Amino acid sequence: MLSAYERGMRRPRVEMTPLNSEPEPASREDLVESLRLLHARAGKPSLRTLERWAAKNSGHPLARTTVSEMLSGKRLPSQMVLLTFVQACGVPPEGLVPWRQAWERVALAEGPRNGSVERLEHLRRQVTESEESLSRIIAGAERAALESHGQLQQSLTRLESLISEHRAQVVKADEEREESERSFISALQDGIRQLEERHREAERVLERKMQSIGEMLNDFEGRMDRLLKEAAERDAAPDEAAETPERPALLYGDSSIWGDDQDLSPPVIG
């Protein structure tokens, strides 16, 4: 089923009885009644539909305000407006003559007002042209606004994408930095533990060596005491023939005393 707009665009042909076969309109009211009847026979297309049809198919626009005033009988339309309206309601070009004659009869019957019809028509044309121009300007502004909105939306989408990428990079960099810090701290702690272990081992080695040195000194003092005692005994009995006992050699390089560490050397006795 066709919409009202499609019906207006396709302008269905309306089979009308010519006005000269009907009671001839002698007043504006009669003409308005004929126009309303024509409008009803055309399916009562909306004023917007009529306006769009005229903008597409006629060189003369049909302003909705003008059509509304014409159908309400507020004012007599211009001949061009009336002819455009009846064409929009489906009257073919060859059926326009009765409508033109009807408009002329009503315009002549209006008497003194006829002198201002042309001026009013001129003013109405100017108003109509201004409305059409304003409509075009508004339509162009709307298109420009839609295009700008689309471009802005694309820019916002791209900006959001860049922000998301930047955030992901920042998060990744933070994770890598934290991982590097954890690795460094772990390696530092391992190094400290190794140093502490080496320090304790060095203390144990030093303690063993100091103990060995103490034992060596005790042995050395014991041997020196024995030698001094033997020398004193020999000095007390010089006439006795006795062989001087051979002094025992002090083996200070004995590894059993000093241990295996190469950093410690036996003391030098002068």
PECORSUL-V340904 format. One record per residue. N is the residue number from 1. RES is the residue in one letter. PSI is psi in radians with two decimals (* if undefined). OMEGA is omega as a letter, one per 30 degrees, with the letter a starting at -180 (* if undefined). Layout:
BEGIN
n = (N/N)
res = (RES/RES)
psi = (PSI/PSI)
omega = (OMEGA/OMEGA)
END
This chain:
BEGIN
n = (1/2/3/4/5/6/7/8/9/10/11/12/13/14/15/16/17/18/19/20/21/22/23/24/25/26/27/28/29/30/31/32/33/34/35/36/37/38/39/40/41/42/43/44/45/46/47/48/49/50/51/52/53/54/55/56/57/58/59/60/61/62/63/64/65/66/67/68/69/70/71/72/73/74/75/76/77/78/79/80/81/82/83/84/85/86/87/88/89/90/91/92/93/94/95/96/97/98/99/100/101/102/103/104/105/106/107/108/109/110/111/112/113/114/115/116/117/118/119/120/121/122/123/124/125/126/127/128/129/130/131/132/133/134/135/136/137/138/139/140/141/142/143/144/145/146/147/148/149/150/151/152/153/154/155/156/157/158/159/160/161/162/163/164/165/166/167/168/169/170/171/172/173/174/175/176/177/178/179/180/181/182/183/184/185/186/187/188/189/190/191/192/193/194/195/196/197/198/199/200/201/202/203/204/205/206/207/208/209/210/211/212/213/214/215/216/217/218/219/220/221/222/223/224/225/226/227/228/229/230/231/232/233/234/235/236/237/238/239/240/241/242/243/244/245/246/247/248/249/250/251/252/253/254/255/256/257/258/259/260/261/262/263/264/265/266/267/268/269/270)
res = (M/L/S/A/Y/E/R/G/M/R/R/P/R/V/E/M/T/P/L/N/S/E/P/E/P/A/S/R/E/D/L/V/E/S/L/R/L/L/H/A/R/A/G/K/P/S/L/R/T/L/E/R/W/A/A/K/N/S/G/H/P/L/A/R/T/T/V/S/E/M/L/S/G/K/R/L/P/S/Q/M/V/L/L/T/F/V/Q/A/C/G/V/P/P/E/G/L/V/P/W/R/Q/A/W/E/R/V/A/L/A/E/G/P/R/N/G/S/V/E/R/L/E/H/L/R/R/Q/V/T/E/S/E/E/S/L/S/R/I/I/A/G/A/E/R/A/A/L/E/S/H/G/Q/L/Q/Q/S/L/T/R/L/E/S/L/I/S/E/H/R/A/Q/V/V/K/A/D/E/E/R/E/E/S/E/R/S/F/I/S/A/L/Q/D/G/I/R/Q/L/E/E/R/H/R/E/A/E/R/V/L/E/R/K/M/Q/S/I/G/E/M/L/N/D/F/E/G/R/M/D/R/L/L/K/E/A/A/E/R/D/A/A/P/D/E/A/A/E/T/P/E/R/P/A/L/L/Y/G/D/S/S/I/W/G/D/D/Q/D/L/S/P/P/V/I/G)
psi = (2.30/2.50/2.96/-0.64/-0.77/-0.65/-0.66/-0.66/-0.64/-0.20/1.33/2.47/2.28/2.18/1.88/2.59/2.17/2.59/-0.53/-0.13/-0.10/3.00/2.12/2.22/2.18/-0.04/2.97/-0.63/-0.74/-0.71/-0.71/-0.71/-0.70/-0.70/-0.68/-0.69/-0.73/-0.75/-0.69/-0.72/-0.49/0.02/0.26/1.02/2.57/2.79/-0.63/-0.68/-0.76/-0.71/-0.75/-0.69/-0.78/-0.68/-0.51/-0.58/-0.13/2.65/-0.09/2.15/2.77/1.74/2.42/-0.64/-0.73/-0.75/-0.71/-0.77/-0.58/-0.79/-0.41/-0.18/0.25/-0.64/2.71/2.17/2.88/2.79/-0.71/-0.71/-0.78/-0.80/-0.68/-0.69/-0.82/-0.58/-0.72/-0.46/0.12/0.04/2.21/2.85/-0.64/-0.19/0.22/-0.36/-0.84/-0.62/-0.63/-0.75/-0.66/-0.77/-0.72/-0.71/-0.76/-0.70/-0.69/-0.61/-0.35/-0.20/-2.18/-0.41/-0.25/-0.54/-0.43/0.00/-0.82/-0.72/-0.73/-0.70/-0.72/-0.77/-0.71/-0.69/-0.74/-0.75/-0.76/-0.79/-0.69/-0.71/-0.75/-0.76/-0.75/-0.67/-0.74/-0.72/-0.78/-0.74/-0.74/-0.69/-0.68/-0.75/-0.78/-0.69/-0.71/-0.76/-0.78/-0.71/-0.73/-0.80/-0.73/-0.71/-0.72/-0.74/-0.73/-0.70/-0.77/-0.70/-0.74/-0.67/-0.76/-0.71/-0.73/-0.76/-0.74/-0.74/-0.72/-0.73/-0.72/-0.77/-0.73/-0.75/-0.71/-0.74/-0.74/-0.69/-0.77/-0.71/-0.72/-0.72/-0.74/-0.72/-0.74/-0.78/-0.72/-0.78/-0.68/-0.75/-0.72/-0.74/-0.71/-0.73/-0.72/-0.73/-0.72/-0.72/-0.75/-0.68/-0.77/-0.69/-0.72/-0.66/-0.70/-0.74/-0.77/-0.68/-0.73/-0.71/-0.68/-0.65/-0.72/-0.70/-0.72/-0.75/-0.70/-0.74/-0.70/-0.74/-0.70/-0.74/-0.67/-0.75/-0.72/-0.69/-0.73/-0.74/-0.76/-0.67/-0.74/-0.69/-0.68/-0.66/-0.64/-0.68/-0.56/-0.49/1.35/-0.45/-0.35/2.31/1.90/2.42/2.33/2.13/2.49/2.27/2.29/2.44/2.37/1.96/1.45/-0.28/0.15/2.18/-0.36/-0.39/-0.83/-0.28/-3.05/-0.10/2.33/-0.14/-0.32/2.37/2.64/2.59/2.60/2.12/2.13/*)
omega = (a/l/l/l/l/l/l/a/a/l/l/a/a/l/a/l/a/a/a/l/l/l/a/l/l/a/l/a/l/l/l/l/l/l/l/l/l/l/l/l/l/l/a/l/a/l/l/l/l/a/a/l/a/l/a/a/a/l/a/a/l/l/a/l/a/a/l/l/l/a/l/l/a/l/l/a/l/a/a/l/a/a/l/l/a/l/l/l/l/l/l/a/a/l/a/a/l/a/l/l/l/l/a/l/a/l/l/a/a/l/a/a/a/a/a/a/a/l/l/l/l/l/l/l/l/l/a/l/l/l/l/l/l/l/l/l/l/l/l/l/l/l/l/l/l/l/l/l/l/l/l/l/l/l/l/l/l/l/l/l/l/l/l/l/l/l/l/l/l/l/l/l/l/l/l/l/l/l/l/l/l/l/a/a/l/l/l/l/l/l/l/l/l/l/l/l/l/l/l/l/l/l/l/l/l/l/l/a/l/l/l/l/l/l/l/a/l/l/l/l/l/l/l/l/l/l/l/l/l/l/l/l/l/l/l/l/a/a/a/l/l/l/l/a/a/a/l/l/l/a/a/l/a/a/l/l/a/a/a/a/a/a/a/l/l/l/l/a/a/*)
END
